[in-house]
Amino acid sequence: MNTAPRRLYMDNAATSFPKPPGVMAAMQHYAAELGASPGRGAYAEARESGRLMNECRGRIAQLIGRMRVNPSTSFSPSTPLIL
C-alpha cells in the first residue's frame, strides 16, 4: 500500500507536467520511431515528421477557426497569448 501523500503539482506555467497518456504515447513514438526534423531530409522519417507536423498545424488551424493553414504559419509557445 502506498502511504506517501498524493503529489499536488502547482508549477504548470514552467512545464506541461503532468502530460496526458496520449501525449506521452505520441512523444515516445516520435523518439523511438522517427526522431527526425521535418523538412530536413527526403528520407522516410523526415517525411513522416513533416506529415505529422502539417497534420497538427491543420488541427490547430481548425481549433482556432482558420479555414486554411498558411505553410509559413508557425505556432510558438507564446501563440495563445497573442490570440
Phi and psi restraints in degrees (range 20) as a CNS / XPLOR table:
assign (resid 1 and name C) (resid 2 and name N)
       (resid 2 and name CA) (resid 2 and name C) 1.0 -84.4 20.0 2
assign (resid 2 and name N) (resid 2 and name CA)
       (resid 2 and name C) (resid 3 and name N) 1.0 116.9 20.0 2
assign (resid 2 and name C) (resid 3 and name N)
       (resid 3 and name CA) (resid 3 and name C) 1.0 -102.9 20.0 2
assign (resid 3 and name N) (resid 3 and name CA)
       (resid 3 and name C) (resid 4 and name N) 1.0 -0.2 20.0 2
assign (resid 3 and name C) (resid 4 and name N)
       (resid 4 and name CA) (resid 4 and name C) 1.0 -68.7 20.0 2
assign (resid 4 and name N) (resid 4 and name CA)
       (resid 4 and name C) (resid 5 and name N) 1.0 142.3 20.0 2
assign (resid 4 and name C) (resid 5 and name N)
       (resid 5 and name CA) (resid 5 and name C) 1.0 -64.4 20.0 2
assign (resid 5 and name N) (resid 5 and name CA)
       (resid 5 and name C) (resid 6 and name N) 1.0 148.0 20.0 2
assign (resid 5 and name C) (resid 6 and name N)
       (resid 6 and name CA) (resid 6 and name C) 1.0 -65.7 20.0 2
assign (resid 6 and name N) (resid 6 and name CA)
       (resid 6 and name C) (resid 7 and name N) 1.0 134.2 20.0 2
assign (resid 6 and name C) (resid 7 and name N)
       (resid 7 and name CA) (resid 7 and name C) 1.0 -76.8 20.0 2
assign (resid 7 and name N) (resid 7 and name CA)
       (resid 7 and name C) (resid 8 and name N) 1.0 131.8 20.0 2
assign (resid 7 and name C) (resid 8 and name N)
       (resid 8 and name CA) (resid 8 and name C) 1.0 -112.5 20.0 2
assign (resid 8 and name N) (resid 8 and name CA)
       (resid 8 and name C) (resid 9 and name N) 1.0 108.3 20.0 2
assign (resid 8 and name C) (resid 9 and name N)
       (resid 9 and name CA) (resid 9 and name C) 1.0 -89.4 20.0 2
assign (resid 9 and name N) (resid 9 and name CA)
       (resid 9 and name C) (resid 10 and name N) 1.0 121.9 20.0 2
assign (resid 9 and name C) (resid 10 and name N)
       (resid 10 and name CA) (resid 10 and name C) 1.0 -117.8 20.0 2
assign (resid 10 and name N) (resid 10 and name CA)
       (resid 10 and name C) (resid 11 and name N) 1.0 15.3 20.0 2
assign (resid 10 and name C) (resid 11 and name N)
       (resid 11 and name CA) (resid 11 and name C) 1.0 -120.2 20.0 2
assign (resid 11 and name N) (resid 11 and name CA)
       (resid 11 and name C) (resid 12 and name N) 1.0 45.7 20.0 2
assign (resid 11 and name C) (resid 12 and name N)
       (resid 12 and name CA) (resid 12 and name C) 1.0 -64.9 20.0 2
assign (resid 12 and name N) (resid 12 and name CA)
       (resid 12 and name C) (resid 13 and name N) 1.0 -20.7 20.0 2
assign (resid 12 and name C) (resid 13 and name N)
       (resid 13 and name CA) (resid 13 and name C) 1.0 -70.3 20.0 2
assign (resid 13 and name N) (resid 13 and name CA)
       (resid 13 and name C) (resid 14 and name N) 1.0 -21.7 20.0 2
assign (resid 13 and name C) (resid 14 and name N)
       (resid 14 and name CA) (resid 14 and name C) 1.0 -85.9 20.0 2
assign (resid 14 and name N) (resid 14 and name CA)
       (resid 14 and name C) (resid 15 and name N) 1.0 -21.5 20.0 2
assign (resid 14 and name C) (resid 15 and name N)
       (resid 15 and name CA) (resid 15 and name C) 1.0 -160.3 20.0 2
assign (resid 15 and name N) (resid 15 and name CA)
       (resid 15 and name C) (resid 16 and name N) 1.0 -179.7 20.0 2
assign (resid 15 and name C) (resid 16 and name N)
       (resid 16 and name CA) (resid 16 and name C) 1.0 -108.6 20.0 2
assign (resid 16 and name N) (resid 16 and name CA)
       (resid 16 and name C) (resid 17 and name N) 1.0 35.1 20.0 2
assign (resid 16 and name C) (resid 17 and name N)
       (resid 17 and name CA) (resid 17 and name C) 1.0 -85.4 20.0 2
assign (resid 17 and name N) (resid 17 and name CA)
       (resid 17 and name C) (resid 18 and name N) 1.0 139.2 20.0 2
assign (resid 17 and name C) (resid 18 and name N)
       (resid 18 and name CA) (resid 18 and name C) 1.0 -83.0 20.0 2
assign (resid 18 and name N) (resid 18 and name CA)
       (resid 18 and name C) (resid 19 and name N) 1.0 147.1 20.0 2
assign (resid 18 and name C) (resid 19 and name N)
       (resid 19 and name CA) (resid 19 and name C) 1.0 -88.5 20.0 2
assign (resid 19 and name N) (resid 19 and name CA)
       (resid 19 and name C) (resid 20 and name N) 1.0 142.1 20.0 2
assign (resid 19 and name C) (resid 20 and name N)
       (resid 20 and name CA) (resid 20 and name C) 1.0 -63.1 20.0 2
assign (resid 20 and name N) (resid 20 and name CA)
       (resid 20 and name C) (resid 21 and name N) 1.0 152.5 20.0 2
assign (resid 20 and name C) (resid 21 and name N)
       (resid 21 and name CA) (resid 21 and name C) 1.0 -54.7 20.0 2
assign (resid 21 and name N) (resid 21 and name CA)
       (resid 21 and name C) (resid 22 and name N) 1.0 -37.6 20.0 2
assign (resid 21 and name C) (resid 22 and name N)
       (resid 22 and name CA) (resid 22 and name C) 1.0 -64.6 20.0 2
assign (resid 22 and name N) (resid 22 and name CA)
       (resid 22 and name C) (resid 23 and name N) 1.0 -36.4 20.0 2
assign (resid 22 and name C) (resid 23 and name N)
       (resid 23 and name CA) (resid 23 and name C) 1.0 -68.0 20.0 2
assign (resid 23 and name N) (resid 23 and name CA)
       (resid 23 and name C) (resid 24 and name N) 1.0 -44.2 20.0 2
assign (resid 23 and name C) (resid 24 and name N)
       (resid 24 and name CA) (resid 24 and name C) 1.0 -61.2 20.0 2
assign (resid 24 and name N) (resid 24 and name CA)
       (resid 24 and name C) (resid 25 and name N) 1.0 -41.7 20.0 2
assign (resid 24 and name C) (resid 25 and name N)
       (resid 25 and name CA) (resid 25 and name C) 1.0 -62.9 20.0 2
assign (resid 25 and name N) (resid 25 and name CA)
       (resid 25 and name C) (resid 26 and name N) 1.0 -42.6 20.0 2
assign (resid 25 and name C) (resid 26 and name N)
       (resid 26 and name CA) (resid 26 and name C) 1.0 -65.9 20.0 2
assign (resid 26 and name N) (resid 26 and name CA)
       (resid 26 and name C) (resid 27 and name N) 1.0 -40.1 20.0 2
assign (resid 26 and name C) (resid 27 and name N)
       (resid 27 and name CA) (resid 27 and name C) 1.0 -66.6 20.0 2
assign (resid 27 and name N) (resid 27 and name CA)
       (resid 27 and name C) (resid 28 and name N) 1.0 -40.0 20.0 2
assign (resid 27 and name C) (resid 28 and name N)
       (resid 28 and name CA) (resid 28 and name C) 1.0 -65.6 20.0 2
assign (resid 28 and name N) (resid 28 and name CA)
       (resid 28 and name C) (resid 29 and name N) 1.0 -40.6 20.0 2
assign (resid 28 and name C) (resid 29 and name N)
       (resid 29 and name CA) (resid 29 and name C) 1.0 -60.7 20.0 2
assign (resid 29 and name N) (resid 29 and name CA)
       (resid 29 and name C) (resid 30 and name N) 1.0 -46.1 20.0 2
assign (resid 29 and name C) (resid 30 and name N)
       (resid 30 and name CA) (resid 30 and name C) 1.0 -60.6 20.0 2
assign (resid 30 and name N) (resid 30 and name CA)
       (resid 30 and name C) (resid 31 and name N) 1.0 -48.3 20.0 2
assign (resid 30 and name C) (resid 31 and name N)
       (resid 31 and name CA) (resid 31 and name C) 1.0 -66.2 20.0 2
assign (resid 31 and name N) (resid 31 and name CA)
       (resid 31 and name C) (resid 32 and name N) 1.0 -37.3 20.0 2
assign (resid 31 and name C) (resid 32 and name N)
       (resid 32 and name CA) (resid 32 and name C) 1.0 -86.6 20.0 2
assign (resid 32 and name N) (resid 32 and name CA)
       (resid 32 and name C) (resid 33 and name N) 1.0 -32.1 20.0 2
assign (resid 32 and name C) (resid 33 and name N)
       (resid 33 and name CA) (resid 33 and name C) 1.0 -110.7 20.0 2
assign (resid 33 and name N) (resid 33 and name CA)
       (resid 33 and name C) (resid 34 and name N) 1.0 -31.4 20.0 2
assign (resid 33 and name C) (resid 34 and name N)
       (resid 34 and name CA) (resid 34 and name C) 1.0 -109.1 20.0 2
assign (resid 34 and name N) (resid 34 and name CA)
       (resid 34 and name C) (resid 35 and name N) 1.0 -76.5 20.0 2
assign (resid 34 and name C) (resid 35 and name N)
       (resid 35 and name CA) (resid 35 and name C) 1.0 62.4 20.0 2
assign (resid 35 and name N) (resid 35 and name CA)
       (resid 35 and name C) (resid 36 and name N) 1.0 22.9 20.0 2
assign (resid 35 and name C) (resid 36 and name N)
       (resid 36 and name CA) (resid 36 and name C) 1.0 -118.0 20.0 2
assign (resid 36 and name N) (resid 36 and name CA)
       (resid 36 and name C) (resid 37 and name N) 1.0 145.8 20.0 2
assign (resid 36 and name C) (resid 37 and name N)
       (resid 37 and name CA) (resid 37 and name C) 1.0 -80.4 20.0 2
assign (resid 37 and name N) (resid 37 and name CA)
       (resid 37 and name C) (resid 38 and name N) 1.0 133.7 20.0 2
assign (resid 37 and name C) (resid 38 and name N)
       (resid 38 and name CA) (resid 38 and name C) 1.0 -62.6 20.0 2
assign (resid 38 and name N) (resid 38 and name CA)
       (resid 38 and name C) (resid 39 and name N) 1.0 139.4 20.0 2
assign (resid 38 and name C) (resid 39 and name N)
       (resid 39 and name CA) (resid 39 and name C) 1.0 77.0 20.0 2
assign (resid 39 and name N) (resid 39 and name CA)
       (resid 39 and name C) (resid 40 and name N) 1.0 8.0 20.0 2
assign (resid 39 and name C) (resid 40 and name N)
       (resid 40 and name CA) (resid 40 and name C) 1.0 -104.4 20.0 2
assign (resid 40 and name N) (resid 40 and name CA)
       (resid 40 and name C) (resid 41 and name N) 1.0 3.3 20.0 2
assign (resid 40 and name C) (resid 41 and name N)
       (resid 41 and name CA) (resid 41 and name C) 1.0 -175.8 20.0 2
assign (resid 41 and name N) (resid 41 and name CA)
       (resid 41 and name C) (resid 42 and name N) 1.0 169.6 20.0 2
assign (resid 41 and name C) (resid 42 and name N)
       (resid 42 and name CA) (resid 42 and name C) 1.0 -105.0 20.0 2
assign (resid 42 and name N) (resid 42 and name CA)
       (resid 42 and name C) (resid 43 and name N) 1.0 6.5 20.0 2
assign (resid 42 and name C) (resid 43 and name N)
       (resid 43 and name CA) (resid 43 and name C) 1.0 -79.5 20.0 2
assign (resid 43 and name N) (resid 43 and name CA)
       (resid 43 and name C) (resid 44 and name N) 1.0 162.2 20.0 2
assign (resid 43 and name C) (resid 44 and name N)
       (resid 44 and name CA) (resid 44 and name C) 1.0 -54.9 20.0 2
assign (resid 44 and name N) (resid 44 and name CA)
       (resid 44 and name C) (resid 45 and name N) 1.0 -43.4 20.0 2
assign (resid 44 and name C) (resid 45 and name N)
       (resid 45 and name CA) (resid 45 and name C) 1.0 -66.6 20.0 2
assign (resid 45 and name N) (resid 45 and name CA)
       (resid 45 and name C) (resid 46 and name N) 1.0 -38.5 20.0 2
assign (resid 45 and name C) (resid 46 and name N)
       (resid 46 and name CA) (resid 46 and name C) 1.0 -67.3 20.0 2
assign (resid 46 and name N) (resid 46 and name CA)
       (resid 46 and name C) (resid 47 and name N) 1.0 -40.2 20.0 2
assign (resid 46 and name C) (resid 47 and name N)
       (resid 47 and name CA) (resid 47 and name C) 1.0 -64.5 20.0 2
assign (resid 47 and name N) (resid 47 and name CA)
       (resid 47 and name C) (resid 48 and name N) 1.0 -42.1 20.0 2
assign (resid 47 and name C) (resid 48 and name N)
       (resid 48 and name CA) (resid 48 and name C) 1.0 -65.8 20.0 2
assign (resid 48 and name N) (resid 48 and name CA)
       (resid 48 and name C) (resid 49 and name N) 1.0 -39.6 20.0 2
assign (resid 48 and name C) (resid 49 and name N)
       (resid 49 and name CA) (resid 49 and name C) 1.0 -60.8 20.0 2
assign (resid 49 and name N) (resid 49 and name CA)
       (resid 49 and name C) (resid 50 and name N) 1.0 -42.2 20.0 2
assign (resid 49 and name C) (resid 50 and name N)
       (resid 50 and name CA) (resid 50 and name C) 1.0 -64.0 20.0 2
assign (resid 50 and name N) (resid 50 and name CA)
       (resid 50 and name C) (resid 51 and name N) 1.0 -40.7 20.0 2
assign (resid 50 and name C) (resid 51 and name N)
       (resid 51 and name CA) (resid 51 and name C) 1.0 -62.7 20.0 2
assign (resid 51 and name N) (resid 51 and name CA)
       (resid 51 and name C) (resid 52 and name N) 1.0 -44.8 20.0 2
assign (resid 51 and name C) (resid 52 and name N)
       (resid 52 and name CA) (resid 52 and name C) 1.0 -63.8 20.0 2
assign (resid 52 and name N) (resid 52 and name CA)
       (resid 52 and name C) (resid 53 and name N) 1.0 -41.0 20.0 2
assign (resid 52 and name C) (resid 53 and name N)
       (resid 53 and name CA) (resid 53 and name C) 1.0 -62.0 20.0 2
assign (resid 53 and name N) (resid 53 and name CA)
       (resid 53 and name C) (resid 54 and name N) 1.0 -45.0 20.0 2
assign (resid 53 and name C) (resid 54 and name N)
       (resid 54 and name CA) (resid 54 and name C) 1.0 -66.2 20.0 2
assign (resid 54 and name N) (resid 54 and name CA)
       (resid 54 and name C) (resid 55 and name N) 1.0 -36.2 20.0 2
assign (resid 54 and name C) (resid 55 and name N)
       (resid 55 and name CA) (resid 55 and name C) 1.0 -62.5 20.0 2
assign (resid 55 and name N) (resid 55 and name CA)
       (resid 55 and name C) (resid 56 and name N) 1.0 -44.2 20.0 2
assign (resid 55 and name C) (resid 56 and name N)
       (resid 56 and name CA) (resid 56 and name C) 1.0 -63.4 20.0 2
assign (resid 56 and name N) (resid 56 and name CA)
       (resid 56 and name C) (resid 57 and name N) 1.0 -42.8 20.0 2
assign (resid 56 and name C) (resid 57 and name N)
       (resid 57 and name CA) (resid 57 and name C) 1.0 -59.8 20.0 2
assign (resid 57 and name N) (resid 57 and name CA)
       (resid 57 and name C) (resid 58 and name N) 1.0 -42.1 20.0 2
assign (resid 57 and name C) (resid 58 and name N)
       (resid 58 and name CA) (resid 58 and name C) 1.0 -63.0 20.0 2
assign (resid 58 and name N) (resid 58 and name CA)
       (resid 58 and name C) (resid 59 and name N) 1.0 -41.7 20.0 2
assign (resid 58 and name C) (resid 59 and name N)
       (resid 59 and name CA) (resid 59 and name C) 1.0 -66.1 20.0 2
assign (resid 59 and name N) (resid 59 and name CA)
       (resid 59 and name C) (resid 60 and name N) 1.0 -40.9 20.0 2
assign (resid 59 and name C) (resid 60 and name N)
       (resid 60 and name CA) (resid 60 and name C) 1.0 -64.9 20.0 2
assign (resid 60 and name N) (resid 60 and name CA)
       (resid 60 and name C) (resid 61 and name N) 1.0 -41.3 20.0 2
assign (resid 60 and name C) (resid 61 and name N)
       (resid 61 and name CA) (resid 61 and name C) 1.0 -60.2 20.0 2
assign (resid 61 and name N) (resid 61 and name CA)
       (resid 61 and name C) (resid 62 and name N) 1.0 -42.4 20.0 2
assign (resid 61 and name C) (resid 62 and name N)
       (resid 62 and name CA) (resid 62 and name C) 1.0 -64.4 20.0 2
assign (resid 62 and name N) (resid 62 and name CA)
       (resid 62 and name C) (resid 63 and name N) 1.0 -41.0 20.0 2
assign (resid 62 and name C) (resid 63 and name N)
       (resid 63 and name CA) (resid 63 and name C) 1.0 -61.2 20.0 2
assign (resid 63 and name N) (resid 63 and name CA)
       (resid 63 and name C) (resid 64 and name N) 1.0 -39.0 20.0 2
assign (resid 63 and name C) (resid 64 and name N)
       (resid 64 and name CA) (resid 64 and name C) 1.0 -95.6 20.0 2
assign (resid 64 and name N) (resid 64 and name CA)
       (resid 64 and name C) (resid 65 and name N) 1.0 5.3 20.0 2
assign (resid 64 and name C) (resid 65 and name N)
       (resid 65 and name CA) (resid 65 and name C) 1.0 90.1 20.0 2
assign (resid 65 and name N) (resid 65 and name CA)
       (resid 65 and name C) (resid 66 and name N) 1.0 14.9 20.0 2
assign (resid 65 and name C) (resid 66 and name N)
       (resid 66 and name CA) (resid 66 and name C) 1.0 -86.8 20.0 2
assign (resid 66 and name N) (resid 66 and name CA)
       (resid 66 and name C) (resid 67 and name N) 1.0 138.4 20.0 2
assign (resid 66 and name C) (resid 67 and name N)
       (resid 67 and name CA) (resid 67 and name C) 1.0 -79.2 20.0 2
assign (resid 67 and name N) (resid 67 and name CA)
       (resid 67 and name C) (resid 68 and name N) 1.0 -29.1 20.0 2
assign (resid 67 and name C) (resid 68 and name N)
       (resid 68 and name CA) (resid 68 and name C) 1.0 -141.6 20.0 2
assign (resid 68 and name N) (resid 68 and name CA)
       (resid 68 and name C) (resid 69 and name N) 1.0 145.4 20.0 2
assign (resid 68 and name C) (resid 69 and name N)
       (resid 69 and name CA) (resid 69 and name C) 1.0 -93.8 20.0 2
assign (resid 69 and name N) (resid 69 and name CA)
       (resid 69 and name C) (resid 70 and name N) 1.0 124.9 20.0 2
assign (resid 69 and name C) (resid 70 and name N)
       (resid 70 and name CA) (resid 70 and name C) 1.0 -80.4 20.0 2
assign (resid 70 and name N) (resid 70 and name CA)
       (resid 70 and name C) (resid 71 and name N) 1.0 125.2 20.0 2
assign (resid 70 and name C) (resid 71 and name N)
       (resid 71 and name CA) (resid 71 and name C) 1.0 -57.0 20.0 2
assign (resid 71 and name N) (resid 71 and name CA)
       (resid 71 and name C) (resid 72 and name N) 1.0 -22.7 20.0 2
assign (resid 71 and name C) (resid 72 and name N)
       (resid 72 and name CA) (resid 72 and name C) 1.0 -88.7 20.0 2
assign (resid 72 and name N) (resid 72 and name CA)
       (resid 72 and name C) (resid 73 and name N) 1.0 -2.6 20.0 2
assign (resid 72 and name C) (resid 73 and name N)
       (resid 73 and name CA) (resid 73 and name C) 1.0 -67.7 20.0 2
assign (resid 73 and name N) (resid 73 and name CA)
       (resid 73 and name C) (resid 74 and name N) 1.0 130.9 20.0 2
assign (resid 73 and name C) (resid 74 and name N)
       (resid 74 and name CA) (resid 74 and name C) 1.0 -124.7 20.0 2
assign (resid 74 and name N) (resid 74 and name CA)
       (resid 74 and name C) (resid 75 and name N) 1.0 147.1 20.0 2
assign (resid 74 and name C) (resid 75 and name N)
       (resid 75 and name CA) (resid 75 and name C) 1.0 -114.9 20.0 2
assign (resid 75 and name N) (resid 75 and name CA)
       (resid 75 and name C) (resid 76 and name N) 1.0 114.2 20.0 2
assign (resid 75 and name C) (resid 76 and name N)
       (resid 76 and name CA) (resid 76 and name C) 1.0 -104.6 20.0 2
assign (resid 76 and name N) (resid 76 and name CA)
       (resid 76 and name C) (resid 77 and name N) 1.0 170.8 20.0 2
assign (resid 76 and name C) (resid 77 and name N)
       (resid 77 and name CA) (resid 77 and name C) 1.0 -58.4 20.0 2
assign (resid 77 and name N) (resid 77 and name CA)
       (resid 77 and name C) (resid 78 and name N) 1.0 -22.8 20.0 2
assign (resid 77 and name C) (resid 78 and name N)
       (resid 78 and name CA) (resid 78 and name C) 1.0 -91.0 20.0 2
assign (resid 78 and name N) (resid 78 and name CA)
       (resid 78 and name C) (resid 79 and name N) 1.0 -2.2 20.0 2
assign (resid 78 and name C) (resid 79 and name N)
       (resid 79 and name CA) (resid 79 and name C) 1.0 -52.7 20.0 2
assign (resid 79 and name N) (resid 79 and name CA)
       (resid 79 and name C) (resid 80 and name N) 1.0 -47.3 20.0 2
assign (resid 79 and name C) (resid 80 and name N)
       (resid 80 and name CA) (resid 80 and name C) 1.0 -59.9 20.0 2
assign (resid 80 and name N) (resid 80 and name CA)
       (resid 80 and name C) (resid 81 and name N) 1.0 -26.3 20.0 2
assign (resid 80 and name C) (resid 81 and name N)
       (resid 81 and name CA) (resid 81 and name C) 1.0 -69.4 20.0 2
assign (resid 81 and name N) (resid 81 and name CA)
       (resid 81 and name C) (resid 82 and name N) 1.0 -27.4 20.0 2
assign (resid 81 and name C) (resid 82 and name N)
       (resid 82 and name CA) (resid 82 and name C) 1.0 -97.3 20.0 2
assign (resid 82 and name N) (resid 82 and name CA)
       (resid 82 and name C) (resid 83 and name N) 1.0 -2.8 20.0 2
